[in-house]
Amino acid sequence: MKYMGDSNWWDERFKVRKLNIMDHEKILEEDILYFPKKGKILDLACGDVRNSIYLAKLGYEVFAIDFCKEALSRLNYFVKNECFKIKTKLMDLSRDDVFTNLDKFDGIIINHYRLNPKLYSDLMNHINTGGVLWVNGFREVPNDNLSITQLDILKENDFIALGNYKLENKKLYNIGERKFIRCIWRK
């Protein structure tokens, strides 16, 4: 699935950003109590890497993947300069077999990325028993960002494949006029 542009679009966007660590998602901070106290976390479509860094600071072993070279380059810069231990990998998240050689994790986060719904079943095979899947994203197209389209919006039926897992918590929330949905499943 295409999300707000291809990897070239994102590479160009990240190249012009200052090399500052952005603030992590506040809702992730609120939700950290759902995560195991320690363990391995996968940040799927890590993008601006802010959540990977937040989780590493909390002591998690973080593995960050993205389809954008520049995003991972930024993360590697922060890892080197801030002495974080985060592993990175460039992966094409649109491939049906993207998770084939993936390890198992105690938690997986997906922030502001709409994963192809048919990949959730396979993704859950990479979460340890008792681990969590945390998904956060737009539930409506915001008026102030023309890059976001209907293709980027999380929909209830995206998660049909997760019906056998416990939905620990679901939250609809707003930040200003932007509308979001966050869901947490436990395996």
Buried (B, 14 or more C-beta within 10 A) or exposed (E): EEBBBEBEBBBEBBEEEEEEBEEBBEBBEEBBEBBBEEBBBBBBBBBBBBBBBBBBEBEBBBBBBBBBBBBBBBBBEBBEEEEBEBBBEEBEBBEEEBBEEBEEBBBBBBBBBBBBBEBBEBBBEBBBEEBBBBBBBBBBBBEEEEEBEEEBBBEEEBBEBBEEBEEBBEEEEEEEEBBBBBBBBBB
